[in-house]
Amino acid sequence: MSATNLRALLDRLAAGDLSVGEALEAIRRMSFEDLGFVKLDHHRAVRCGFPEVIFCQGKSPEQVATIASRLLKAGGPVLATRADAQAAQALRELDPGAVYHEAARAVVIEPEPRCARVGLVAILSAGTADIPVAEEARVTADLMGAETRPLYDVGVAGLHRLLRYQQELQDANVLVVVAGMEGALASVVGGLVEAPVIAVPTSIGYGASFHGLAPLLTMLNSCAAGVAVVNIDNGFGAGYLAGLINRAIVGGPKGPRP
């Protein structure tokens, strides 16, 4: 259930088209839906400003499509993360408008026309190998209504590449910095900007990076103020947080809705 759907329900109640009992029953049905293998939280869009997101890993394509169909019925949009080709195909069969962002491993379905993107979230990757996680963050922030600007392969092995984009860094309301190896890029960016930096360690690196533990610890120990850290490879979490911060900046506490 989206805020738009809830408002329409309340308008019908105010107009006398629904009784109080009928409205209560409709709201009760909207709270969550038990499909046996999943309990869909249809109130999340009202509480948090964005519908429940489908994490496809561990789910069959049929389960993913079933969840998406119920989310679309409730008003959408749909974001499916960690989607493989089979899950993407199932969603395209459900809705021909589904867009598979292969690099991000994410599928987006927007049942309504896209709103104008506002504010700016810059998405940085240290290396090309970090782009899949960066793209997951970019797709998420974009769907949450932010204009996004990717700045990829600007890691500390060649800092002149990053410094070329100082104006873009200053223009951003939020910056998502994705890095593997030793994860130093987040500290560097944090020392250049006044906007909040969301650091994302990736599991990219040689053995001593311990599948992302080394960059995670580097980012947690950053000497730059204004750097917050999400979990290893969690591009979705970083993009979501960036989207929330951007909304608060450009549109007040609740911001514009997609």
N, C-alpha and C positions, 0 to 999 in steps of 0.2 A: 504494500500500500504506500503510495506516494503522498506527499502533502497535498498535491492537487486533487487526488482521489478523495482524501479525507475532507477537504474543503467542499468538494462537490456533494459529498454525503451530507455535510452540515447544512449546505444551502438547501438541499431537498427537505431536510428536517424543518428548517426555518420557513420554507414555503408551504409546509403542510402536506407535502407529497409523501412523507414518511411519518409514522408514529414514533414516539420515544422508544417503545419496545422494539420496533423494527430497526431503528438506528443502533440500539444497543446490541442487537443480535448481529447486525452487519459488522460492527466494530469488533465484536467477539470473534467472529469468523476470520476477520482480517489479522488478528494478532499473530497467530502462527498456524501453519498447515502441516499436519502429520501425514507424511507419505510412506511411513513404515521404515524406510531406510534413511530418512532425513526429516527433520522438523524445521520447516522454513520460517524464518523470522520476518514476517511481513511488516512489522512495526519498525524495523530498523531504519527505514528511510525517513520516518517521521521523527524518531529519536535522534538519529545521528546524521541525517541529511544525505544519506546514500544507501541504496538497497544492499541486501546481503550479496556477497560476492561468492562465486562458485570456485572452489579450489578443486581442480579436476584430478589431480594426482590421487590414485587409489580408487577413483570412481570409474565405472564403465561408461562408454559413450551413451548408452541408453539412460543411465542415471543422470548424466550431465544434461541431456536433452530434456528429460522430464522436469528437472529443477528449473531449467531455463524457461520452459513453457509456462510454468506457474509464476515465475517472476515477471514474465512479459504480460501475463494476464492481470497481474497486480499493478502494472503500469511501467515496469522497467526503469531505467535501462538495465542491461545485463553485461556484467564483466566476468569472464571465465579465465582464471589464471592457471599456469602450468598445464596448458592444453596441448596435447599431442595432435598429430594429423587426424587420428580417428575421432577424437572429441570435436575437433574443428569441423570435420565433415558432418557429424551428427547435428551440429548447431546450424550449419549451412542448409541442411535438409529441413530443419525446423523453420528457419527464417532465411530466405535468400539474401537478405540484407546484412547477414552476419559477416563481419570483417575479421579475418584471421591475421594477426600480426605475428608472423612466423618467428622473427627474431626475439620478440618478447614472450613467445609461447602464450599468447593471450588472444581471446576472442571477444569482440565488442558487438553488441546489438543495441542500436538506438531506435526505439519505435517511433520517436518524435523527431522533428527536424532539429539539427544541431543548433544549440544556442551560441551566441557570440562568446568566444573565449576572452576572459579578462584577467588582468594581472599577468605576472610572468614568473614561471618556474624554470630555472636553468638546470639542465641535466648534464653532468659532466662524467665522463669515464676516463680512467687513467690510461687504459689500453683498449685495443680493438677487442680483445678477448673478454672484456668486461661489458661489452655492449648489450648482450642479452638481458642482463640484470638492469642496466640503465634503461633499456627499452621498456621493460616491465614497469619501471617507475614512470617513464614518460607517458605511456598509454594510460596508466591509472590517473595521473594528474590531469591529463587532457580530458578524460571522461568526467572528471570532477569539475570541469569548467575553466581550467587554467590554460592560458597560452603557454606552450612549452618551447624551449629552445635547446636542442641537443648540441653539446660541445664535446665531441668524442676524440679519444686518443690525445689527451693533453697532459699526460702524466709527468712525474718529476724527472724521468730520464731525459727530458728535453723541455725545461721550463719555459724557454722562449715561445713554445707553442701555446702555453697557457696565457702568458703575458700579452700575447696578441689580442686576447679577448677581454681585456680589463674593463672596457665600457659595458660589454654584455654582462659581466659579473656584477657590476655596480647597478645595472638596471633591474636585476632580478629581485623579486620579493622574497624568494626562497631559493636555495641552491641544494640540489641533491648531488653528492659526490660519491661515485662508485669506483672502488679500487681494490685490486688484489695485491699479490706480492707482499710488500711491507706496508701498504696502505697509507703512505705519507701525504698523498694529494689532499686529503681532507684538511689536514693541519695547515698546509700552504694556503688553500683557499680561505680557510677561516681567518688567516692573518691578513687577507686582502679586502674583505668585505664587511659591511655592517649588518647584512641580512643573516638570518639563521641558516646554518649549514646542517644538512642531514647526511651523515656519513653512512655508506653502505659497504661493508667489507665483502669481498667475493672469495670464493673457494679457488680462484685462479692463482697458480703459483707453483714453485718447486717444493720439494719435500719439507723444507723447514718452515714453509708457510702454514703447514698443518691444516690444509683444507680450509683456510680462511681464519684460523685462530690468530695467526700473526698479525694480519691487518686489523682484525677486531681489537686486539690488545693495543695496537698502535693508535687506533682511533679513540679508544676509551681513555688513553693516556695523553691525548692531544694537549699541547700547551696553549693552543689558540682557544680563546673564549668563543662561545656561541656555536660550538659543534656538538650535536647530539648524534647518537649512534643507534642504528637498528641492527637486527640480527643478520647473520651471514647469508648472502644471496637474497635478502628480503627486499627486492625492488618494489614489490607491491606495497609493503608497509611504508617504505620511504615516500613513494608517490602519493599514497593516501594522506600521510601526515603533511606533506608539502601542499596538497590540495586544500586541506583544512586551514593551514596557516595562510595560504593565499586568499581563501575566502574571507577570513577574518580581517585581512588587510584591505581588500577591495570592496567589501560589502557589509562590514559590521560583523557582530558575533556569529550570525548564521549565514551571512554571505549570500551570493546569488546561487540559485539551484540550477543544475543542468536541465 
